Amino acid sequence: MLVIGGSASTSLAEKVAQNLGAPNVILNTKKFPDGEKYVRIPYPVKGEDVAVIQSTGRRPDEYLMEYFLIADTLRDLGARKVFAVIPYFAYARQDKCFNPGEALSFETIAKMIEKVGTSEVYTIDIHLHRVTHVSKLFTIPAYNLTAVPLLAEYIQKNFDLVKPMIVGPDEEAGQWAKTASKVLGISYDVLEKRRLGPDKVEIKPRTLAVANRDVIIIDDIISTGGTIIEAVSAVKKEGARRVIVACTHPILVNNALEKIYETGADHVIGTDTLPTPISYVSVAPVIADAIKEKQAT
């Protein structure tokens, strides 16, 4: 087994390689003056299984194209299998044609990943709504891992929690709130959300039993932060003692982190599916364990 990190995930790839006890191949990349990408794999890969770690947040088009070049080159060089490890999977939210003539981006990206010779796909807490499981999107084996237990364990270890409670900011986040509650052995609840636009939401007011309690708000993605901001505001109004926000994918665009803190969050915690100042939890063990498990079967 070899590990290659794309430009978006070099540090994560190094951690995964360490967890696997596998060589970490350093990719040679550069951009030509016209913006085209150059990729070179300076390592013999013939007959090898290769895990390509490449997240696709913030510059999805560039990082996806780089993955296509890496995977196709690995096949040309004789790699036995190519594992696509895409911790943050861009375009997953465009899983339906909402208006006539729209590209069904989620399916298009999946087809392209398969076309370049990918053997298996691994994602982490991929945003699934109308597609119920990532395996339904691909004709090759595909697995959706979760970082939520790692986030819950980090919070348990690093905070002296007082009467804690998990809150999912909307119904879609209920699955992650439930998982975290099982890990921590505490109760959870879910708020009701109504989307008013691409970056504007409304959280339906509810009476939550959070007064004088530590509240852990957990979700898969924080992008503009609109949903989390409304959730933090809701639990603060109900008298929460302390608010800890956790997510798998800290995209954090448009000053989202500052806005969340300004709303009243005490701590915001993310993973390294995308490298950020709040990436306190590494998903490397989850990825390495999954690859080991699949290789053993």
C-alpha positions in Angstrom: 0.0 0.0 0.0 1.2 3.5 -0.9 -0.3 6.8 0.1 -0.4 9.9 -2.1 -1.7 13.3 -0.9 -3.2 15.7 -3.4 -2.5 19.4 -3.0 -5.6 19.8 -0.8 -4.6 17.1 1.7 -0.8 16.8 2.0 -0.7 16.9 5.8 -3.7 14.5 6.2 -2.0 12.1 3.7 1.1 12.0 5.8 -0.9 11.2 8.9 -2.8 8.4 7.1 0.5 6.9 5.8 1.8 6.9 9.4 -1.3 5.2 10.6 -1.0 2.6 7.9 2.8 2.2 8.2 2.9 2.8 4.5 5.2 5.0 2.3 3.9 8.6 1.8 4.6 9.5 -1.9 5.2 13.2 -2.4 3.4 14.3 -5.5 5.1 16.8 -7.9 2.6 19.4 -9.0 2.7 22.9 -10.5 0.5 25.3 -12.5 1.5 26.4 -15.9 1.1 30.2 -16.7 -2.3 29.5 -18.4 -3.6 27.8 -15.2 -3.3 24.2 -16.4 -2.2 21.7 -13.8 1.0 19.6 -14.1 1.2 16.3 -12.1 4.0 13.8 -11.8 4.3 10.7 -9.5 8.0 10.2 -8.8 7.7 6.7 -7.4 7.3 3.2 -8.8 3.7 2.2 -8.4 3.4 -0.9 -10.7 1.4 -3.6 -8.9 0.8 -1.5 -5.8 -2.5 -0.5 -4.1 -2.5 3.3 -3.9 -4.7 5.5 -1.6 -5.1 9.0 -3.0 -6.1 11.4 -0.3 -7.7 14.5 -1.9 -10.3 16.7 -0.3 -12.3 19.0 -2.6 -13.3 22.0 -0.5 -12.8 25.6 -1.4 -11.3 25.0 -4.8 -13.3 22.0 -5.9 -12.8 22.2 -9.6 -9.0 22.4 -9.3 -8.8 19.6 -6.7 -11.1 17.3 -8.6 -9.1 17.8 -11.8 -5.9 17.1 -10.0 -7.5 13.9 -8.6 -8.5 12.8 -12.2 -4.9 13.4 -13.4 -3.4 11.5 -10.4 -5.8 8.5 -10.7 -5.4 8.2 -14.5 -1.6 8.4 -14.3 -1.5 5.7 -11.6 -3.5 3.4 -13.9 -1.1 4.2 -16.8 1.8 3.4 -14.5 0.4 0.0 -13.6 -1.1 0.5 -10.1 -3.1 -2.5 -9.1 -5.9 -0.6 -7.3 -6.6 3.1 -6.8 -8.5 4.1 -3.7 -10.1 7.5 -3.8 -10.2 9.0 -0.3 -12.2 12.2 -0.6 -12.7 13.4 3.0 -14.9 16.4 1.8 -16.8 15.5 -1.3 -17.7 18.7 -3.3 -21.0 18.9 -5.3 -22.8 16.4 -3.0 -25.5 18.9 -2.3 -26.4 19.2 -6.0 -28.1 15.8 -5.9 -31.3 16.9 -7.7 -32.3 19.1 -10.6 -34.1 21.8 -8.7 -34.8 23.8 -11.9 -35.1 22.6 -15.6 -31.8 22.3 -17.3 -29.6 22.1 -14.2 -26.6 19.9 -14.1 -26.9 17.0 -11.7 -23.4 17.7 -10.4 -23.3 14.9 -7.8 -23.8 12.2 -10.4 -21.5 13.8 -12.9 -18.6 13.9 -10.5 -19.2 10.3 -9.5 -19.1 9.2 -13.1 -15.8 11.0 -13.7 -14.2 9.5 -10.6 -15.1 6.0 -11.9 -14.0 6.8 -15.5 -10.4 7.6 -14.5 -9.9 4.1 -13.1 -10.8 4.4 -9.4 -11.3 1.0 -7.7 -13.0 2.1 -4.5 -14.2 5.4 -2.9 -14.1 6.5 0.7 -15.9 9.7 1.9 -16.4 11.1 5.4 -19.8 12.3 6.6 -20.8 13.1 3.0 -23.8 15.3 2.8 -26.5 12.9 1.7 -30.1 14.0 1.4 -32.0 12.5 -1.5 -29.3 9.9 -2.2 -29.6 7.7 0.8 -26.2 6.0 0.7 -23.0 6.8 -1.2 -22.9 3.3 -2.6 -26.0 4.0 -4.6 -24.1 6.7 -6.5 -21.3 4.5 -7.7 -21.0 1.2 -9.5 -17.7 0.6 -7.7 -17.4 -0.1 -3.9 -18.0 3.1 -2.0 -18.0 3.7 1.7 -19.1 6.7 3.8 -17.1 6.9 7.1 -17.9 9.2 10.0 -15.7 11.4 12.2 -18.5 12.1 14.7 -17.2 9.6 17.4 -13.8 11.3 17.2 -15.3 14.7 17.7 -17.4 13.5 20.6 -14.4 11.8 22.2 -12.3 15.0 21.8 -15.0 17.1 23.5 -15.3 14.6 26.3 -11.6 14.6 26.9 -11.0 18.3 26.7 -14.0 19.9 28.4 -15.4 19.5 31.9 -19.0 19.2 30.8 -21.8 20.3 33.0 -25.2 18.5 32.4 -24.3 18.2 28.7 -26.8 17.8 25.9 -26.4 17.3 22.2 -28.4 19.4 19.7 -28.7 18.9 16.0 -29.4 22.3 14.2 -31.8 20.6 11.8 -33.4 17.3 11.0 -30.5 16.3 8.6 -28.1 16.7 11.5 -30.2 14.4 13.6 -28.1 11.4 12.5 -24.8 13.0 13.8 -26.5 14.2 17.0 -27.7 10.7 17.7 -24.3 9.2 17.0 -22.6 11.7 19.3 -25.1 11.1 22.1 -24.4 7.3 22.0 -20.7 7.9 22.3 -21.1 10.3 25.2 -24.0 8.6 26.8 -26.1 11.7 27.0 -29.5 12.9 25.5 -30.0 14.8 22.3 -32.6 16.9 20.5 -33.0 18.4 17.0 -34.1 21.9 16.0 -36.4 22.6 13.1 -35.0 24.6 10.2 -36.6 26.4 7.2 -34.3 27.4 4.4 -35.0 30.9 3.1 -32.2 31.0 0.5 -28.7 29.7 -0.3 -27.1 31.3 2.8 -30.2 32.3 4.9 -32.1 30.0 7.2 -34.7 30.3 9.9 -34.6 28.0 13.0 -38.1 27.4 14.3 -38.2 28.4 18.0 -38.6 25.6 20.4 -38.5 25.2 24.1 -35.4 23.1 24.9 -34.4 21.9 28.3 -30.9 23.5 28.1 -31.0 26.1 30.8 -27.7 26.1 32.8 -26.5 23.1 30.7 -23.5 22.8 28.3 -24.9 22.3 24.8 -23.0 20.6 22.0 -24.3 21.6 18.6 -23.1 19.2 16.0 -23.4 19.1 12.2 -21.6 17.8 9.1 -20.6 21.0 7.4 -20.2 24.6 8.4 -20.0 26.7 5.3 -21.4 30.2 5.6 -22.5 29.3 9.2 -26.1 30.4 8.8 -27.6 27.3 10.3 -25.2 27.1 13.2 -25.6 30.8 14.0 -29.3 30.4 14.2 -28.9 27.3 16.4 -26.4 29.0 18.7 -28.8 31.9 19.1 -31.7 29.6 19.8 -30.0 27.7 22.7 -28.5 30.9 24.1 -32.0 32.4 24.4 -33.1 29.2 26.2 -30.3 29.8 28.8 -27.6 27.4 27.8 -24.6 27.7 30.1 -21.9 27.1 27.5 -22.2 26.3 23.7 -19.7 24.0 22.0 -20.0 23.7 18.2 -18.5 20.8 16.4 -18.5 19.8 12.7 -16.7 17.4 10.4 -16.1 19.8 7.5 -15.1 23.4 8.5 -15.4 25.2 5.2 -16.0 28.5 7.0 -16.5 31.0 4.2 -17.5 34.7 4.5 -16.1 35.1 8.0 -18.4 32.3 9.3 -16.1 31.5 12.3 -16.1 35.1 13.6 -19.9 35.3 13.2 -20.4 32.1 15.1 -18.3 33.3 18.0 -20.1 36.7 17.9 -23.4 34.9 18.3 -22.3 33.4 21.5 -20.5 30.1 20.8 -17.7 29.4 23.3 -15.8 26.9 21.3 -15.9 25.7 17.6 -14.2 22.4 16.7 -13.6 20.8 13.3 -11.6 18.1 11.7 -8.8 18.1 9.2 -10.9 17.0 6.2 -10.2 20.7 5.4 -7.2 22.3 7.1 -8.3 25.3 9.2 -7.3 26.9 12.5 -10.1 24.9 14.2 -9.0 21.5 12.8 -8.3 20.0 16.2 -9.4 16.4 15.3 -7.7 14.3 12.7 -9.7 11.9 10.6 -6.5 9.9 9.7 -7.3 7.0 12.1 -10.8 6.6 10.6 -9.4 6.5 7.0 -6.5 4.2 7.9 -8.8 1.8 9.8 -11.3 1.6 7.0 -8.5 0.8 4.4 -7.0 -1.8 6.6 -10.4 -3.5 7.1 -11.2 -3.6 3.4 -7.7 -4.9 2.5 -8.1 -7.7 5.1 -11.4 -8.9 3.5 
